Amino acid sequence: MKINITNSPFNEEQAEQLNELLQTLSPEQKMWLSGYILVSEQVSNNEKESTSTLNSSDSVQSNQQTEALLAEKEPEVTPESRTITILYGSETGNAQSLAEIFEERLVNLGNDVTLKSMEDFNTSDLKKVEDLFIITSTYGEGDPPDNAFEFHEALHRREAPKLDGVRFSVLALGDQTYEYFCQAGKDFDIRLDELGAERIYDRIDCDVDYEEDAEKWMANVINSIGSKPEDTESEQVVSESIKLAKERKYSKSNPYEAEVLENINLNGEGSNKETRHVELLLDNFGEDFEPGDCIVVLPQNDPAIVELLISTLGWDYEDQVLINDDGDTLNLEEALSSYFEITKLTKPLLENAAVLFDNDDLKERVQDKEWIQNYIDGRDLIDLLNDFDTTELQPDNLFQLLRKLPPREYSISSSYKAIPDEVHITVGAVRYQSHGRNRKGVCSVEFAERLQPGDTVPIYLKRNPNFKFPQDSDIPVIMIGPGTGIAPFRSYMQEREELGLKGNTWLFFGEQHFETDFLYQEDWQEWLDKGYLTQLDVAFSRDTEHKVYVQHRILENSEQFNEWIQNGAAIYICGDEKQMAKDVHQTIKEVLIKEQNLSETEAEDYLKQMKKENRYQRDVY
């Protein structure tokens, strides 16, 4: 954080001089300087008490005393010989990636570190743990991720072990647009404390823009456990930010500008849907990818919405807007176009607005959690400004109200091995009406309406270690992907064809109408004809009197579906989490109950075991 006249006792000239100096100092120099100032003040006070004047020899002696005091009082931290355990719960790979970065830092500082997914950790070993650090995302309605579910359950059982002597801290990842923000992390934090463990650093709850908060947590945990770099090289590991750690790749702070090669509508005329097939050029990109990985896009807000918002605020397009505590600014139009999220409301946003707006009605309403959840659904910042008058909100405090514009992730729908210089994504345009206004998805409609071949879009690659396909043609593969959930399966089949891998593959696809909504129909028919796809079952819900979905097709093929499972098939599900994924999960359990005479509990346990064996993987959103 930069020093300025609002957060320090310095005047503007002094603050500017200090900021210039601090930018040139290493972490070691900053630590020495802080100690020097503290001890010098002590020495100065002692000298004042003893005498009011010093001759030249006294001055030399005083300087020597100061240096001795500095040497004596310079903080020295000796790393304790305690073992460190890092456990992560990760649905899409973010928590796992952070855990791996944290492990690398701790190991480089000379620590003994064990890194494991929660599903690979034996809860009976908790008694042996000394320092425990948990990094977890939250899934669905406040649930832990799939690979953290059993550990979460075990920790909350009555017979869970007492953890006296264990030190811990939790880093929680989430999204403030959800009611149960970071709930899994909160659960772990509370439960570890209940079991007697010592919290050595407070839990940090991260929103979708998690890098800075995660960096803060890592640095403070390292300080809390007493790890200190023994040389310059290892010191740089501690001070290096996550942003810098990823500099060797394209990232959010250093995106790749990809040229749009193709941007076509996959749906036929008369469809209720608009699904864009987008091809991006990866000239000199320098990174490969696998089926199941994602492309992350840094979107721009709709210029029409930005214009309406500026009009509602009554500000000038060129007004300079603070975007953070460091004093960085952008003009209003740029800030609202590319930096701030303006199309979604969150609970923290409403709570901050109650303070910043100085609106008594809003202050009263935000005391009601149920009202907040109902109000934020389908509304945006323009609605909030229209519903609750304010004259207090100013450009300088807008950043205290709004969060950063989150990037959007899209499953890759092409194979690197087949087309190394391109990447394809499949984007469903989101449009709907809510509270008297037409609404649009930020990124999906940017593709649908504004990005044309020849334009560029900032992107970076995100790997998904929890959604990986077998390269062994002897393993049967069942793919369940309605709508845009088809994307990773197109990538996988394209790769199988490139590698010449034939074997048992079965796709379940669903949409509204056969005539207009059968995404990539020609590709699937060609793979069937060539023998790369063994079986295809489709469900078009609006073509029949009674709606038929992919789960109904699974039940119709119950016996064969079970045979594939018993022959070692791996099941992959991609698409909507709220309805489809839950319904398909329940349907697969029904197949197991019917065909293998299992109980409900036994069927659930069967699927849990398949998850452990990486034979049941889901990429749901």
N, C-alpha and C positions, 0 to 999 in steps of 0.2 A: 504494500500500500504506500502511495506517495504521501509525503508530508505536505500539508497545505494549511492555510490560516484557519480553517474550520475544524481541523482535527488535532491541532497542536498550539502551543503558546507562542510560536514564532511568527514574526511579521512576514510579509510576502517575499521580501528580498532574502531574508534568512532562510526561509523554506526552500526557495529556488536554489540557493547555494548548497544547502544540505542535500537536496535531491541530486544535484550534479555530482557531489562528492560520493554519496552512497552508491551511485551507479558504477563507480570505478572500483569499489572495494570488493574483495573476496569475502566469503562467509567467515573465514578465520580472522581477517582484519576487522570485520564488524564486531565479532565477539570480543577481540582484544580491546577495541575502542570503547565498547560498553563497559568492560571491566575497568579500563583506565579512568573513565569519567567517574565511575562509582568510587574507586579507591582514591583518586585525586581529591575528591570532595572530602573524604574521610581525613586524608592527610592535611588538607587545607584547614579543616576545622580544628584539628589537633594543634596545628602550628599557631593558629590564632589564639588558642587558649594559653600557649606557652610564652609567646612573644609577639610583639607587633612589628618588629623589624628583623631583617636577616642581612648579615654581611655576606660577601662573596663566598667565603668558605662554608658558611651555614647553608647557602643556596646549593652548593655542590653536594653537601651532606644530605640536604632535603631531597634532592633529585635521586640520590642513591637509595634513600629510604623508600621513596615512591616506587622505584623500580623493584626493590626487594618486596614491598607490599604487593605489587602487581604480580610478581612471580609467585608469591606465597598464596595470593587469593585467586589467581587465575583458575577458573573452574576446570577440574579434571574429573572426567567420568570414566570409570573403569567398567567395561562390559561384564555383566554377571554371567557366570557359566550356567545359564538356564537354557533348556531346549525350547524352541519355538514351533508351534503348530499353526499353520494357516489352513482353514477350511473354507471352501467356497460353495455357494449354491447359485447356479447360473442357468438361465433358460436360453439366452441368445449369445452368450459368450463374453458379455461385458465384465461380469464379476470375475470370471475365470482369467480374463486378460489382466485385470488389475491385480489379482492374486499372484499371477506369475511375475509381474513387475515388482511387486512388494517382496516376493521371495528373492528375486535377483538382488535387490538392494540389501536385504538382510544378510544374505550369503556373502556378498562383497564386503560387508562389514565384519566378517568373521564369525557370524552366528551359525548355530546348528539348527537348520530349518527343515521341517516336514511340510510339504504342500500336498493336499488331497482334496478331491471332490468330497462332499459330505456323504455321498452314497458309497464311497470307497473307504470310509473311516468306520472302524469298529467302535461303537459307543462304549463298549466295556473298557476301552483304552483311555477313556476320559480321565480316570483316576491317575494315570501316569503323566498327564499333560501338565506342563508348568506355565508357559505363556501361550494363550489361545487367542487367535485373531480370526474373526469371522467376516467374510465379505459375501454379501448375498443380495440378490434382487428379490422382488416380490412379483407374484404371478397371479393373474385372475383377481378374485375378490379377497385380496390380502393373504393369499396362500404362499407357502414357500415354493420354489421351483421344483420340478420333478425330481432332480437329483439331490434335493435337500429334504424331501418330504419325510422319509423314514427317520432321518436324524432328528428332525423337528419333533416328530411323534415320540421318539425315544427320550428326548430331553424333557418332554412334558409329562412323562409317565410318573406315577407315584414312586416307583422304585428307582428313579434316576439317581445316580451317585451324588453324594455331597462333594463339592468342589473346593473345599477349604484349601488354601495355598495356591490355587490357580489364579493367575492374573489374566485379564481379558480386555478386549475392546472390539467394537462392531462397526463396520462400514456398511451402510444400507443403501441400496440403489432403488430408485422408484420413479414415479411420474406423478406430479402434483395434480394432474387432471383426474386421477382416480381417487375414489373416496378413501380407500385403505392404503394411503401413501406410505411406502416403506414398511408395511406392517410386519413382514417376515423378519426384517432386521430388528424391529422393535421387540418382537416376541423373543428372539434369541437373547437380546440385551437384558430384558427383564428376567427371563428364566435363569440365565447364568448368575445374575445377582441373587436370585432367590435360592439358588443351590450353594451359595456361600463363596462364589468366586469374587475376586477383588477387581473392580473396574479401574484400570490404570489410565484410561483416557476415555472421555465421553463419546458416546455413539455420534456419528455424523450421518445425517439423512441427505442423500444426494438426489437432486432432480435429474431430468434427462441430460442436462448439461453438467456432467458430473466431474470433469477433469480437475478443476481447481479445488473443489471440496475433497476429492480423493487425495490429491497431493497434500493438502493440509493435514488430513488424517494420517497419512503415511509418515510425514515428517515429525508430527507430534508424538506418534506412537514410538518411533525410533528414539526420540529424546526421552520418552517416559521409561523405556526399558533400559536406558543407560548405554546405548550403543553410541560409540564415538569413532569417527574415522581415524585411522592411524597414519594415513598419508594423504597427500593431495589428491591422488587418483581416486581413492575410496571416498574422500570428502565430496568430490564432484558427483558421486553416485547419489549421495543424500540430497544435495542441493538441486540436482537435475530434476526438472519438472517432467510430468508425464508427457507433456507436449514435446519437450525436447527428446525424451526417450524414444518417441515414435518418429523423429524427424527423418530417419532414414527411409521412411515410407511416406506415401501421401496420407494426409490426415485431415481432420477438421480445420486445423490451423494452417495446413499446407495442402489444399485440395488440388486435384488434377482437373484441368479444364478440358473436358471431353467434347469433341465435336459430334453433333447429332447427324447421323447418316440417314436414318429412316425413322419416321414417326407416323404410324398408320393405325387406323381403327380396325380392330379385329372383328367387331360385331357387324352383322348385316343390317341393311336398311329396315327400319321399323322396330329395332331392338330397344328395350328399356335401358340397356347398358351401353357404356362406352369404355372399351378396354383397349388401351394403346400398347402396341408393340413398338418398343423404342430400341434402336440400334445405335451404339456409341462407339466412336473410334478410339482405340487405345494405342495410338502411335507413340512408341518409346515409353510406354507406361512402366515396364520393368518389373511387374509383379504378376505371377500366375494366380489362378483361383481354381476352386473345385466345385462340383455340384453341391448345393446347399449353402454356399457362401452368398453374401449380400453386397450390393452396391449401395452406398450411402450418398444421398443427394442433398446439397445445401440449397434450399429453395428460396424463392422470393415471394413476398406477399403480393397479392393482386393489386396492380396500380389503382384500380377503381375503388377498392376498399381503402387503400392508403389515402386517396384523395378525399373520400367521404369522411374518414377519421380526422384528417387535418381540418376539414371544414367544421366538423363537430367540435373540435377543440378550440377553433378560432385562432389558431397560431399561424405563423408564417412558415412557408416551406423551407426557408433558409435559416430559421432559428437554430442556434447551436444547442444541442441536447447532450447532457451528460449521459454516458452509457455505463459508467462504473464508478467505484469509489476512488479510482486512481486519477480522476479528472479528465479522462479521455472523452472526446466529443465527436459527434457527427452532426451534419445538418438534419433537420427534422425528417425530410423526405427519405433520405438514405437510412436513417435509424429505423423508421417504420417500415421500410421496404425490405431490408435485409438483416436487421439486427434483432428487433424485438418481435415477440409473438403477440399478435393483436386479434386473432380470430378465435381464441379459446379463453375461457375464464377458469380460474382455479380457486380453491378455498383460500390459500394464502393471498392471492391477488385481492379477493374481496375483503379479507381482514386488513390488508395494507391500505386498500382504498378507503375503508372506514376511518382510518387515521388521516390519510393524506387529503381526502375530500372535505373533511370537517362537516359531514352531512349527518345530522342527528338521526334521520330516518334509517340510513344505512348502518349507523353505529348500533342501533337497536336491533335491526334485522339479523346482523351477522352473529348475534348471540344464539341464534337458532340454527343448529347444524342441519336439520332437515330442510329448512328454507334455503340454506346455501346450496345443498345438493340439487334441489329442484331448480333453483335459479340459474346455476351455471350450465345446465343442460341445454345445448343448442343456442346459447347466447355468446356475444363477443364484447369487446371493449366499447364499441359504438353503442350497443344496447345499454351497457352500464352507465355511460356518460349521459345518455338520454333519460334514463330512469332516475338517476340521482345527481342533481345539480351540484356543481362545485366551481368555486372561483379560486380555490387554494392550490389545485394541481398546476405545477409550473414545469417548464422544460428541464430545470435542474433537478427535479425529483421524480421524473418519469421512470428512471431506471430503478427506483425503489418500489415501483408498482409492477413493472412488467419483467417477465423472464426472457431469456434469450430464445430466439426462434429455433426450435429443435430441428435437427436434420431428419430426413425420412429414409427408411431402409426398404429396399426392394430385393427380393430373392432373384438371383441371376437365372436367366432362362436360356443360356447358351453354354457351350462347352469351350473351355480354354484350349483343350487339346485339339478340338475341331476347328476353332476360329480364334487363334491367339491374338489377333490385332483388333478384335471387337468384343464388346460385351452387350448382351441383350437383356432388357428388363420388361416386365409385363405390368402395366399400371392401370388400375381401374379408376376411372374418373369419378370423384365423389361430388354429387350435387343433391341438394335437398332444400326444402322450405321449412323454416322454423321461426315462430314468433313474428309472422308477417313479413319476413324477408327471405329472399333466395340466398342460400349459402353454398359455398364451394370449398372443396378440399384445397389446401394451399399448394401442395406440390403436384398432386394428380391433375389438377386443372391447369396448372402452369404447363404441364406436358400436353394436355388436351387442347389448349387454346392459344398458347403463346410461343412455345418452342418449335422451331421449324428446322428442317435440314440445313446445315451450315451454321446454325447457332451453336454456342458452347454452353455447357452446364458444369458447375463445380461438383466433383465427386471424389470419393475414396472407397477403398475396398475394406470390407469387414468380414472376417472369417467366422464361421459358425461351427465350432468344434463339436456341438451337440446334435448336428444333423448331417451325418456323413454316411455315404453310400458304399456298399461293398464293391470291390473290384474283382471279386471271385465269381465267375459265371455259374458256379455250382450252388450258390446261395439263392434261393427263390426270393423275389422282391415284390411286395405288394405296395402299391402307391395309391394314396387316397387324397385327391386334390381338387375340390370343386372351385369354380371361378378362377381367380388369379392364383389360387393355391397350386395350379398346374405348373407354375414357372420352374421350380427346381427339378421337376420330373422331366420336363423337356430338356433341361440341361443334362440330366443323367442319361437319358436315352440317346441324345446326340453324342455323348461321350462313349457310350457302349458301342454305338455304330462305328465311331472313329477307331476304337480299339478292337473291333470285331468280336465283341463279347455277346454271344447268344446264350440263352438260358431262360428259365422261367421268370417272366415279368408280367405283372397284372396291374392294370390301371383302372381305378374307379374315378370317373369325372362327372360333375353335375353342374347344371346351369338352368336358365329359365326355358329357352326354346332351342330345339335342334337346328332349325333353319337359320337362326341368326346368332346363336351364342355358343356354338361348338368351337371353342378356342383351339387353334392349331390343328384343325381336323385333318388337313392333308398330311401333316407330319405324322400323326398317329396312324392314319391309314397306311402310309408308306412303311412305317416300322412294323405294322402287322403283316403286311405283304412280304417284307424281307425276313421276317422271323425274329426280329429283335424284340418285339412286343408279342407276348404269348396270348394275352387275353385282355379284352377291353369291355368294361361295363359302364354304361352311361345312364344318367338320370336327368331328365329335363322336366322340371317341376310344373311348368305351366302348359305342357302339351297334353296332359291327362286330366280327367275330371277330379281325381284325387291327387294331391301333390305327392310326387315321388322324389326322394332324395337319395344320396349315395348310401346311407345306412340301410335303406330298404333293399338296395341291390346286394348289399353284403348279406342280409338275412336270406334273400332268395337263393344265394349261393352258399348257404351255411355249411353244408357238408364239405364242399370243395375248399372253402375258405379254411376250415379246420384242418383238412388234410395238408394244405400248404404250410400251416403253422407247425403241424407235427413233423413235417419234412424239413423244418429248420428255416422257414421263411422269416424275413425281416420286414416289418410293417412301418411305413412312413406316412405321416399325416401332415398336410400343410393347408392352412387357411384360417377361417374364422374360429376364434376360440370360444366365444360366448355361447354359440349354438352348435355349430357343426362338430367341432372337436369333442364336445361333451357327449353329443348324441352318438357319434361314431364310437367313442370309447365304451359307452354303455352297450352298444350293439355288439361289439366284439366280445364283451363279457357274456352277452346272451348267447352268442355262438358257442363259447367255451362251456357254458352251463348246459346247453342243449346237447352238444356233440360229445362232450367228455364227462357228462354227469357231475359237474362240479357245483359246489355251492357258490353263492354270491361272493363270499369272503375268499374262497379258494380261487375263483376266477380272477379276482382283484390281485391276489398274491401271484397268480400265474403271470399276469401282465407286469407286475413289479419285477419279477425275475427276468422277463424278457427285456425290460428296460436296462437292468444290470448287465445283460449280455449284449446290449446295443442292438437288440432285435425289435425294439419298439421305440421309435423316435418321432418327435413332433416339433413342427415349426409353426406355431399358431400365434395369432395376433388379434 
